[in-house]
Amino acid sequence: MDARAIIAGLRQGEQPDAEQLNWFAQGLADGRVSDAQAGAFAMAVCLQGLKTDARSLLTRAMRDTGDVLTWGELDGPVLDKHSTGGVGDCVSLLLAPALAECGAYVPMISGRGLGHTGGTLDKLEAIPGVSTQVDEARLRRILQDVGCAIVGATSQIAPADKRLYAIRDVTGTVESIDLITASILSKKLAASPDVLVLDVKVGSGAFMKSLSDARALAKSLADTANAAGCKTSAFISDMSQPLAASLGNALEVREVMQALTSGQDNRLVEITCALGGALLADGGLAENSNAGAAQIAAAIRDGRAAERFARMIAALGGPADFLQRWEGILPVAPVQQAVFAGETGYIASIDGEALGLAVVSLGGGRQVEEDHIDPSVGLSGLLPLGAVVTPEVPLAVVHAADTVSAEAAALAVRRALTIGAQPPVLAPLVHERIA
């Protein structure tokens, strides 16, 4: 097998076969394929594209360069969810324990924040003592005991993807839908879920800004995962405003705990129920999606999901009494500053990406993987789209390490929120579902 021949064929529009893609993926993992060849491969895919069969073959080839977990010891369906990322998106922390309460097992391999979007692992590790890096044996113990575990990928999960992702980042090929699909699914399918649901975000706070781009990605992900043998559907959901009223790691955990302990119903709970309902129905634990959504809502409303979440936190090294003391346990920033608009009107639009970058500037996110995160900083009390604004009503509260960074974030918030004379027409939370 020859990397040059595979690349040349791709460049000419030929679709590589399973043998070629398996060889190339293994070459990425073991170093037989050079960085230059990997970059040329990525560019050829970016320019010529892959059809569904070849995309599925590439995904499985990359998955199979590392560990592929199996769950024969479990007595219920294994369910999982992936979001393409947004701001204020802490759905996983609600969804995993609620699914476990409904009889599912949820080994959720998640990621860290990079750029303007937050990372699920960073949010969990804002809780003192929690470590999301666990080996396979411990993951299995937690899953057996608790029913859900949100953890980071080990170095043995899809190593070909880790290599190719880094090369895509420096070769201008990150935006290829084929390569995005293979990257996401090679890791997700390594956890061998019976059913997967994908939450593809669209809007100012998402990577996909247009509905057409989001639809193309959602269809690619769903088609590829189903072709690989995993029952999958994709939701396209709104990210024209933050999903929760807070951005920042500890602040988003607070939002989750308020939802889990107060029974409140908001956009965060609504999308959690929609995604969970689809998973329970497709996993055979509910008659249909509506019935499944009702089961998820009940698990959140009556406190069972909160208790399950606390058990998971303890299993990951966090406080055993987190459910009783979470308000005093989560870190708090030393500076808290309300942001005012100084005018009257309505919140007409929100630049979610700008808000996410404001949190990064406060120290609450990463521009590169090595950046240190301050878990206490961020924004809370963000006014939603359509909210009435007066000079006395704060747009948000900045949580910062010092007054200088607080002032800079306050300016960013004012610039990110447009105030108009009329309320905007609000987009539906779920645009569509693709099976």
N, C-alpha and C positions, 0 to 999 in steps of 0.2 A: 504494500500500500504506500502511496506517495502523497504527501500533503499538497505538493504543487499541482498534481493532477486533479485533486478534489477542488482546489481553489480555481483552477482554470475552467473546470466544468461549470462551477457555480457562476463564474464571470460570464460564461456564454449562455447562461439561462437554463442549464441542465439541473434537474433535481437529484441530489445525492441519495444513494440508497442506504439501507440499514447498515451494511458492512462498512461503508465509507464513513458514516457518521459515528458509528461505534469506535472505529479506529481513531478518528480525529478527536473525539471526546476523551478517549483514554490518553491520547498524546498530549492533550491539554493538561490532564491530571498528572502525568508522569514526566513531562518535560520534553518528550520527543518532538512535539510541535513547538517551534520557536515563537517568540513574541511577534516577530515580523509576519510569520505565517498566520498566527492567530488574528492579527490585525487585518491582514488581507482577506481572511475568511469572513470576518465580521463585516468588512466593507462590501464584499461580494454579496452577502446575504442582505445587507442594507439596500443595495442598489437593485438586485434582481428579485429578492423576495423568495419565500418558501411557501409551497402549497401545504394544505392541512396535514397530509400524510407525512411529508418531510419534516414539518415543524414538530409533529408528534414524535417522530423518530429521533430528532435531535434532542428533544426534551427527555425522552427515556434514556438515550445514550448518556446524557450529562448526569441524569439521576443515578445511573448504574455505575458511575465512576467511584461511588462511595457506598456507605452503608444504606441499605433499604430495610426499614424496620417492618416487622410483622407482629401481629397481635393475636395470635391463636389462643392465648390464655384468657382473653377478655370475653365476657358473656353478653356484650351488647355492641351496638354499632359504634364505629369510630368515625367521628365527625370533625370537620375542620373548616376554618374560614380564613380568607385572606383579603386584606384591603390594599388598594393601590396607593393609599396615603392621602392625608389631608391635614387640616388643623382642627384641634379640639376633638380628634377622633380617638376616643378611648373605649370603643365598642367591645374589643376583645376582653377587657377586664370584666365587663358585665356578662358577655355572652358565654364565655367558657364555663363559669360556675352554674349559670342557669341551665345550660345544656346538660351538665352533669347531674343536676337535680331532676332532670326529665328522663334519666336512664341512659344517657350517652356517655361515651369516653372521648375525651378531648385532649390529644397530645398536640398542642399548638406551638409549632416552632416559629418564633417571631424574630423581628429584627430591631436594630437600633435606629435612632433618628439620624438623618443626614439631609442637609439643606433645610428647607423651610418646614418640613413635616416632622412630627414627633415620632418617637420609637416606643413600641409597646414595652420592650425590655427596660428602657430607661425609666418609664413610668413606674413599673413594678419595683425597680431598684431604688426609687425615691423613698421606699419604705425601709427604715433602718434594719439591717441584718439580712435582707433578701438578696440571694444570689441566683441568677437565672441560668448560670452555666453549670449544668449537671451532666454526669455521665449516663450512659444508657441504662445501667442497672438501677440507678436512683430514679430516673425518669419512670421506669416500669413500676417501681415501688410506689411512687407518688400517684401514678395513674390508677393502680390497684386500690390504694387506700382512699384517695380523694375523688377520683374520676376525671380530674382535669389537671393539666400542668402546662403553664406557659413558660417556655424555656428558649434559650438560644441554640442555634445550630452548632454542633461540634465540627471540628476540622474534617471529620470523615463524612459529612453530609455534602454531596454534590461538589467535590473539590474542583471539577472542571469548570463549574459556574464561577467559583471565586476567582479563578485565573482569568476567564474570559471577561468577566465583569470589569476587572481592573484595566484590562486592555481596551475594552469598549470606551471606558471613561476618558482615555487619552487619544482615541482615534476618531472621535466624533461620530460614534455609531450607537450611542446610548438609546437614541429615540426609535430604533428599529422595533416595530411591533413583534416581528418574529423572534428577535433576540430577547426582548422584554418577556415575552411569553415563555420561552424556554428557560430563562433565568428564574422567573417566579415559580414555575411549575416543577422544575427539576428538584427544587428544595421541598416544595409542598408535597409532591408525590413520593418523596423519600420517606415521609412519615406514614405512607400507605393508608390514607383515610378511605373509608367506604363511600363517603359522600363529602363533597367539597362545595362551599358556596363562596363566590367571589364578589366583593364589593368594589366596583369600579367607580371612583369619584370623578365628578365633572364640575367645573366652575373655578372661581378665582383662587380658591385655596387648594386646588388639586393640580396634579401634573398635566392632566388632560383638561384643557380649557373649553373645548367645544364638544357638543353632544355627538357629532359625527366621529371625532377621534375616540371618544370614550366608547362609543358603540363598536367601533372597529376593534379596539382592544378587548372589550368584553366578549365579543364573538370569537376572536382568536383564542382567548383563554379557555372559554367554555368548549369550543370545538376540539381544541388540542387535548384538554384533560379527558374529555369523553372518549376521544380516539385512543387515549392511553389506558382506558379501562376504568376510570374513576368517574362515578356519576356526579356531574357538576352542572351548576347553573350560575349565572352571573346577574347581579343587580347593578343598574346604573343609578347612583344616588347623588343627591345635590350637595355640592360643596361651594355654593355661592356665598355661604357664610359659615363660620365655625360650627361644628356639630354640637359642641358643648359651650357653655358660657365662660369657660376658662381655658387658657393655653399655658402649658408648662407642666412639668412632670408631677410634682407633689400636688399642684393645684388641680390637675386632671384626676388624680387619685381621689381627691376630696369630692370632686363632682361624682365620681363613681360611687363612693361611699354614701353620699347624700341620696343618690338614686336607689341604692340597695337598701337603705335603712329608712327612707321617708315615704316610699311608695309613690313619689312624684312621677308624673307622666310628661315627658318632653321629647324633643327630637332625638336625643341620645337613646332613650328607652324605645322610641318608636322604631328606629332602624334596627335596634337589637332584636326586637320582637319579629320584625319582618324577616331578617336573615335567619334567626333561630327557628322560626316557623317553617321555612323552606327546608332547613336541614332535618328537622324532626320528621316532616312528612316524607322526604326522600329517603330517610333512614329507617322508615317503618315504625316510628314511635308516635306518629299522629296521623289521623285520618286524612288530613289535608293541611295546606299551609296556614289557613285561618285558624284551624284547631291547634296547630303547633304554636302559632303566635300567641294564642290565649294561654297555652301551657307555660311559655316563657314569661309572659306578663305576670302570671300567678306566682311563679317561682321568685320573681323580683319583688312583687307587691307584698307577699307574706313573710319575707325575710329569709326564706330558705337559701336563696342564692347568696345572700350576705354571709350566712354561716359557712357555706361551701367555699366561698372566696377566702374567708379567714382561715379555714383549714389548709387551703393551698398556700397561703402566705406563710403559715407556720411550717409547712413541709419544705418550703424554699429557704428556711432559715430566719424568717421574720418573727415578730413577737407573737407568743401564743395567745395573748389577750388583745390582739389587734382590733377585733370587732368592738370590744368594750372601750378601748382607749384611743382609737384612731385619730381623733381630733387633736389630742395632745402629743401623739407620736410623730406625725408628719412634720417635716422641717418647714420653718417659717422664715421668710426673708426679713431682714432688719428694717428695710425701707418699704413703706406702702403709701402710694400716692394716687389720689383720685385724679382722673383726667376729665376736664370739662370742655365743652365746645364753645361756649360763649355766645350761642345763637339758638334760635328756635326753628324747629322743622321736624323732619322724619329721617331716619336712617334709610337712605335711598340705595346705597350700594356699599359693599365691604370688599376690600382687597385682602383676601385671606392670606395670600402669599406674603404680602407686606407685613401682616401681623405675625406670621410665623417667623419671618426674618427678624422682627423686633424682639421676639423671644430669644432667638439665637444670639442677638447682640447683647442681651442681658446676661448671657452665659448659660441659657437653658437649652441649647442645642449645639449641633456640630456643623462646621463647614468641611472638616476632614475627620477621618475616623479617630485620630489620636486626640482630638479636643476633649478637654475636661468639661463636665457638665455640673452646673449648680442646680440641684433638684428643687430648690425653694423658689426660684424666680419665675416670672411669667406675668400673665394678665388674668384677671378675674372680673366677674360682673359685666362682661361685654354685652352691650345692648344688641339685640337682634335686628335683622332687617325689618323695617316698618315701624320700629319703636319711635315714640314721641321724644323729641329732644328739646330741652329747655336749658337756659344757662345754669340752673340749679341741679340738673340731673347729670351724674357722671356717665361718660361714655364707657369707662372701664376703670379698673384699679390696677396700677402697675405695682408689681412686687419685685424689688431690686436689691442688689447688694450695697448700693450707694446712691446718693442723690444725683450724681452726674449721669449715671446710666439710667436712672429713673426719668430724668428730664428728657433724655434722648428718646427713650421708649414712648414717653407721653407725646412727643412731637410726631413720632411714627404712627401712633394710634390716630391722632387727629387727621393725618394725611391719608390714612387707610380707610377712614369712614367718611363717605360722602353724605352730606345733609341736603335734602331737597324740600321743596314746598309741598310735595305730594308723596304719599306712601307708595312704595313700589309694588308691582305685581309679583307675588311670591311664587317661586317654582315649587313643584311638588317635591317632597323629600325623596321619593322613588320615582324615577322617570320611566323605567321599564325593567322587565326581567327577561333574560335570554337563557333558554335552556339548552 
